[in-house]
Amino acid sequence: MLAFSPTPASALPSAPQGDAGGGPGAAPFVKLDGVSLSYGGPEGLKALSNTHMAIEKGRFVAVVGPSGCGKSSLMKLVTGLLPPTEGSISVGGAKVAGPLKIVGMAFQNPTLLPWRPLLSNVMLPLEIVQPHRTRLRAHKAEYLRKARDLLETVGLGEFEDKFPWMLSGGMQQRANLCRSLIHDPDLLMLDEPFGALDAFTREELWGVLQEVWMERRFTCILVTHDLREAAFLADTIYVMSARPGTIIAKHEVDLPRPRTVDSTFEPRFVDLVHTIRSQIAQVRNEAKQAAKAKAS
Ligand SMILES: Nc1ncnc2c1ncn2[C@@H]1O[C@H](COP(=O)(O)OP(=O)(O)OP(=O)(O)O)[C@@H](O)[C@H]1O
């Protein structure tokens, strides 16, 4: 039986208490405490406002919201690429004060290096991220085995010698996923990773990502516009308001795993997607009304 337990916006705490992100008492692995971000200083463009999140280790979280609400900005804050204007962020119990090493990232554009075969592309982070960089030469066979295992898991075992331009977009994104996981990150950040793919390939890759995550159980934060994708993959879905973005609802998705494309046709799955769609439509409308009122 499929089930989900939505938390409406009205039931969300404005402060972090009560948002433990999982089991009672478990310290969150990723924590955002009253985070705001303004581009161009405190008087600049406000992208995020008073955002609280608490994500337990090993959870799969999706963040959805209207276009421009600050989802990508949130990713940059959590990975330490940008400092918050207000509030604090911690990952693994430590305050984020600069770019994190324990993160793997994948974006819409796979950005594989065209002159490197797939296996060599997947190995790339090991040449950059410590301690792997120092260990690489002496432990090359072990790392190669790992890269090949990953490629095998995503169905690219036979393609390790191919160059990215010889492969389809879906295959490139599979390889990209392997590259983001080769250094065993504790946290995987995915920003619209399947946004450029056709619907069938996208659904196929949901299954691939779910399989890799179920096997490795890293903490994952996925930003997506695709509400079905969020419901398919996530344990928890955070819904954001229009800019300046803040969390307006949180849904726990208790669908059994592994989820399949058939799960997406179950009434409870459809209801969940519909509920989130309504919430986003409402905040978009409110933002439009506010903009109209300001202009008049
Ligand atoms: N480097 C920047 N300098 C100034 N403003 C920025 C910068 N990056 C983003 N913004 C603005 O901050 C707001 C939030 O942007 P962000 O990319 O985080 O939103 P998003 O929810 O990821 O958008 P989308 O869903 O369209 O990808 C937008 O108004 C955007 O124009």
The ligand as an SDF file (V2000), in Angstrom:
LIG
                    3D

 31 33  0  0  0  0  0  0  0  0999 V2000
   25.0880   35.1490   -8.8580 N   0  0  0  0  0  0  0  0  0  0  0  0
   23.9290   35.7860   -8.7580 C   0  0  0  0  0  0  0  0  0  0  0  0
   23.8820   37.1300   -8.6680 N   0  0  0  0  0  0  0  0  0  0  0  0
   22.7150   37.7860   -8.5440 C   0  0  0  0  0  0  0  0  0  0  0  0
   21.5070   37.1820   -8.5040 N   0  0  0  0  0  0  0  0  0  0  0  0
   21.4960   35.8350   -8.6000 C   0  0  0  0  0  0  0  0  0  0  0  0
   22.6950   35.0610   -8.7340 C   0  0  0  0  0  0  0  0  0  0  0  0
   22.3680   33.7650   -8.7960 N   0  0  0  0  0  0  0  0  0  0  0  0
   21.0150   33.7090   -8.7110 C   0  0  0  0  0  0  0  0  0  0  0  0
   20.5040   34.9440   -8.5970 N   0  0  0  0  0  0  0  0  0  0  0  0
   19.0800   35.2880   -8.4370 C   0  0  0  0  0  0  0  0  0  0  0  0
   18.6370   34.6790   -7.2230 O   0  0  0  0  0  0  0  0  0  0  0  0
   17.3240   34.1620   -7.3900 C   0  0  0  0  0  0  0  0  0  0  0  0
   17.3380   32.6840   -7.0820 C   0  0  0  0  0  0  0  0  0  0  0  0
   18.1160   32.0300   -8.0860 O   0  0  0  0  0  0  0  0  0  0  0  0
   18.3290   30.4490   -8.0940 P   0  0  0  0  0  0  0  0  0  0  0  0
   19.1210   30.1180   -9.3110 O   0  0  0  0  0  0  0  0  0  0  0  0
   18.8530   30.0180   -6.7890 O   0  0  0  0  0  0  0  0  0  0  0  0
   16.8240   29.9470   -8.2350 O   0  0  0  0  0  0  0  0  0  0  0  0
   16.2510   28.5270   -8.6950 P   0  0  0  0  0  0  0  0  0  0  0  0
   15.0810   28.2500   -7.8270 O   0  0  0  0  0  0  0  0  0  0  0  0
   17.3360   27.5210   -8.7160 O   0  0  0  0  0  0  0  0  0  0  0  0
   15.8010   28.8720  -10.1770 O   0  0  0  0  0  0  0  0  0  0  0  0
   15.3630   27.8610  -11.3480 P   0  0  0  0  0  0  0  0  0  0  0  0
   14.3010   26.9910  -10.7710 O   0  0  0  0  0  0  0  0  0  0  0  0
   14.8090   28.7620  -12.4090 O   0  0  0  0  0  0  0  0  0  0  0  0
   16.5900   27.1180  -11.7560 O   0  0  0  0  0  0  0  0  0  0  0  0
   16.9210   34.4910   -8.8270 C   0  0  0  0  0  0  0  0  0  0  0  0
   16.1530   35.6840   -8.8060 O   0  0  0  0  0  0  0  0  0  0  0  0
   18.2310   34.7120   -9.5360 C   0  0  0  0  0  0  0  0  0  0  0  0
   18.0930   35.6290  -10.6090 O   0  0  0  0  0  0  0  0  0  0  0  0
  1  2  1  0
  2  3  1  0
  2  7  2  0
  3  4  2  0
  4  5  1  0
  5  6  2  0
  6  7  1  0
  6 10  1  0
  7  8  1  0
  8  9  2  0
  9 10  1  0
 10 11  1  0
 11 12  1  0
 11 30  1  0
 12 13  1  0
 13 14  1  0
 13 28  1  0
 14 15  1  0
 15 16  1  0
 16 17  2  0
 16 18  1  0
 16 19  1  0
 19 20  1  0
 20 21  2  0
 20 22  1  0
 20 23  1  0
 23 24  1  0
 24 25  2  0
 24 26  1  0
 24 27  1  0
 28 29  1  0
 28 30  1  0
 30 31  1  0
M  END
$$$$
